[in-house]
């Protein structure tokens, strides 16, 4: 449709504003949906929906970190690092469910590094007082049962401290 005031082939000002407003609304809707999805896939209920993660979700719920989401420990906190990390880890978990991987799935070196950095970041004030931080490369080398009580037999897993 042509606007006689603007000459042939030019869109009217009202049409431009409609496109701009439509794009803005679409962007806001997409951003809200994306943020909701990112948050929903961080939660224990989502992680427990895979049979490979049911035990981890159950023991985390019983542990001292029960108030945290799975990805507060298991994913980078910076958004630009978190998105590709979650996509890769999620794809690996889906594949593990399809092919019937053994439980538990051991974390990769990259995943262990992320978990360790999150431990250090959350417990920074405690770490100042710990002289043995350089003895082992990962916090979980000494604190193995903190999050998922994996050293205890399933029948004995209760809230406990290392």
N, C-alpha and C positions, 0 to 999 in steps of 0.2 A: 504494500500500500504506500502511495506517495503522499507527501504533504506538499501542497502547492506553495506554501510559504518558504519551505526549505529547498525547493528545486527538485528535479528528478533524481530518484535513487537515494535520497536522504531520509532517514527515519525521523519521525516527529520527536520532539523533546519528551512528550508524555511516554512514548514507547521506550525511550532510553531509560527513563526513570523506572518504568515497570520492570525492565530487564535487570537493572541495577538492584532494585528492591527484591526481586525474585531470587537473584543470586545471593544477596545478603541473607535472606531468610533460609535459603537452601544451605548456605554455609553454616549458619547457626544450628540448624537442625542436624546436619552432619556432625558438627563438633560435639553437640550434646549426646548424640547417639554413640559416637566414638568414645567419648569419656565414660559414658555409662557402661559400654561393652568392656572397656579396659578395666574399669573398677569391678565389674561382675566377674571377670575371668581371674581376678586376683583372689577371690574369696574361697574359703575352705569348701563350701558346698559345691562350687564348680569343680574344683580339683578332685573332690571325692566322687564325682560322677564317673570317673574312669576306674575300672576295677583295679588297675595297677596302683592307684593312689589312695584307695580306701583305708588301708592300714595306716599309712602316713597321716591321713586326715584325722583318723580316729585318735591316734596317739598324740598328735599335735593339739587336738582339742582337750586332751587330758593333761597336757604338759604346762610348764610355767610360761610358755609363750602363746597360750590359748587366745589371748586378746589380740594377737597379730594376724594379719592375713598371710596366706602362704607366700605371696610375692613380696612382702616386706622383708623377708629373708632370702627368697629364692630368685629375685630379679633385681637388676639395677634400678635405682631410684630416679635417675635422670631420664626424662621421657624419650629423648632421641636414642638413648642406648637401650631403654626398656622395650620399645616396640619390636625391633628385630630380634632381640634376645628372647622375648616371649613367643614370637612366631616360630623361631627355630626350636625352642624347648617344647612348645606345644605340639609341633609336627612330630618330634621325636617320641613324645608320649602317646600320640595317636597311633603312630607306627608300632610302638611297643604293645599297645592294646590289640592291634590287628594281628601281629605275628605271635602274640602270646609270650612276651619276654618274662623272664623270671623276676620275682619280687625280692627285695626292692631293687629298683633301677639305680645303680650307682651313679652319682653325679659326675659329669665330665670335669676336667681340670678347669675349664672356663667357668662352669657352674660353681665349683668349689671356691674359686677365686672371688666370685660375686658374693657368695654366702659369707665368706670370710670378711670381705670388706664391709658388708652390712653388719656383721657381729661387731667389728671394730668401731664402726660409726655409732651404733646404738649404745655401746658400752664404753664410750670414750672416757668418761669420768672414772670408771673402774680401772680401765687399762693403764691409766697414769700411775696407779699404785702397784701394778703387777710387774715384777722384775723379770719374770720368765717369758715374756712375750716373744723373744727371739729364739727360744729353745726349740719350738716346733713351728712348722710353716703355717698350720691352720689351727684355728681355735678349737675345732672339733677333734683334733688329734688328742687333746686332753679331755675335752668336754663332749664325749661321744654321745651320750644319751640325753643331752639337754632338750633337744626339740622333739625327737620321735621315740625316745627310749628304746632304740633299736638293739641294745645289748641285753635287754631283759627278754625272757620268753614271753610270747604273746599273752599267755594266761596270767602272768605276773605284772603286766605293765600297769602301773599306777603312777600318779603324780609323784615325782621324786627329784632329788637334786644330786648332781655328781659331787 
